[in-house]
Amino acid sequence: MLTKADRLATLRAALAAQGVDGFLVPRSDEHLGEYVPPSGERLAWLTGFTGSAGMAVVLPERAAVFTDGRYTTQVAAETDAALWERRHLIEEPPEAWLREHAADLRLGYDPWLHSEGFLKRLSGLNLVPLTPNPLDAIWQDRPAPPAAAVLPHGAELSGESAEAKREALAASLRQSGEQAALLADAHSVAWLLNLRGADLAHTPMPLAFALVRDDASVRMFLHAPERVPEATRAHLGNRVSIEPRANLARALGELSGRAVRVDADATPAWFAATLRDAGARVIAGEDPTRLPRATKNATEQQGARNAHRRDAVAVANFLAWFAAEAPKGGLTEISAAARLLDERRRVPGFVAESFPAISGAGENGAIVHYRVSEATNRPINADECYLIDSGGQYPDGTTDITRTLWSGPGPAPASLRARYTAVLRGHIALATVRFPVGVAGPHLDAIARRPLWDSGLDYDHGTGHGVGSFLSVHEGPVAFSRAARVVPIRPGMILSDEPGYYLPGHYGIRIENLLLAREAARQPDQAKTFLEFETLTLAPYCRALIVPSQLTTAERDWVNAYHARVQAEIGPSLEPAVREWLARECAPL
């Protein structure tokens, strides 16, 4: 088996044989998604970095891995500094680094793995498309592509039939004068056709492409079409064809003279190039399913409430167990995460974790997207901070919750409690904000940071992300982030509220609930429509880390009201001992 150094050297030799000097290796796969199957883990195979966002650049004499602030510590731990420079994806983006170090070089890239939007940012560089991917050719033990069964997601869960969704999309195409739209994002295909699957470990969907026509017909392309059972074919109906991926080039070739919508930021560059070669007119436009998918209908909203209520029982059982066991010692990051997963497995309808749990004690909690392994697993010691960020996938909803806990039995340091309370205040500020229609996530990001900014503190990640409905736990296009697109928040959108504070080498703090946007009650003299958030997550905050005197009266009242709601909605479903613990934890501050 090739070592990491051998892999890099072998790739360089393969590139030289093809007449190029460098190569770009993104984290994403052919669907440009955040989560990829084992067969798409090219970045991890080459560099060792296993985070969910990043890119590698290989040049003849140097190589670099680019990651954002969530992974600064992780990339340093997982990659060999003798082989890889570590660069910040935002502060020093690949395009700037390449213009400085590779302006005169021939740079290879796989057109299936990069969007046209990204490639335009590299304009002026000498880019060479390479197919097949030279890295795939040297990855000798590459796993096979996923081939899980493709299953229907009924209207009783989706709230709308696939036929109705197809008709609405087709009508929008006709209105814009387009004859077809290309969907490369597998989430979009799953949502449009009401399909789910298990091609990814934590996002329940099949990996598929789709070509949607203005007559509401759809051609779906995926690996191993035989994995679509008869029941699913009947669910799709005769207006949806199921074809192997090998048919894509021919299908695009049949669109000569047609106007085809392609999302330049969410579609591999190969598609637009193939369409243009065929004589089609490529119309740049957003994936037509993104906003409808992000705006949950009434059925999906109620499903989210139901899923969070059931999930909260598992979380409460875990928190009560942790409160009893952690002061004794003997717990580890892995054993704690395993206990929470065991609790969720008892919840009716549980399908999978919505992402690998982030279970970090002490200094590991300061690694924003830390993923515990046998090599890094450490004890959860008495009297230290522990961060657990986790979620579940249920047919009626997707959950994501973070709680920062104190292991006890002694009191937490005053400085830690002050930092936790500042994070909690920012969390409350975002949960309680009212805002006019037209406001977007980037406009609200600072609200959650204000209590930390007042003390000269901050965190190097967005404050929140969109969440799917039994789909990806990270869903665009909305987000509470300065780096996010300005997309107005709509009623029905679900976003996370998760400010944090991280002291490298010591501890990490993050508090996360999911919020559902809804129309707010009108106020006297209100001239426009305002929105507000409904908190979906139901779990107590860590009393041992709250400084009540640092909360305003309104903030303290909000926490008390939230805790009373948690106790009322979850308490009756708990065993007596856990119910008693919850009552103590939810007592008024």
ABEGO torsion letter per residue (X at the ends): XBBAAAAAAAAAAAAAAAGBABBBBBABBAAGBABBBAAABAAAAAAGBABABEBBBBBAABBBBBBBAAAAAAAAAABBAAABBBBBAAABBAAAAAAAAAAABBBBBBAAABBAAAAAAABGBBBBBBOBBAAAAABAABBBBBABBBBBBBAAAAGBBAAAAAAAAAAAAAAAGBABBBBABAAAAAAAAGBBBAABAABBBBBBBBBBBAAGBBBBBBBGAAABBAAAAAAAEAABBBBBAAAAAAAAAAABGBBBBBBAAABBAAAAAAAAAAGBBBBBBBBAAAAAAABBBAAAAAAAAAAAAAAAAAAAAAAAAAAAAAAAEGBBAAAAAAAAAAAAAABBGBABBABBBBBBBEAAAABAABBBBAAABBBBBBGBBBBBBBBBBBAAEBBBBBBBBBAOABBBBAAAAAAAAAAAAAAAAAAABBBBBGBBAAAAAAAAAAAAAAAGBBBBBBABBBBBBGBBABBOABBBBAABBBBBBBBGBBBBBBBBBBBBGABBBBBBBBBBBBBBBBBBGBABBBBBBBBABBBBBBAAABBAAABBAAAAAAAAAAAAAAAAAAAAABBAAAAAAAAAAABBX
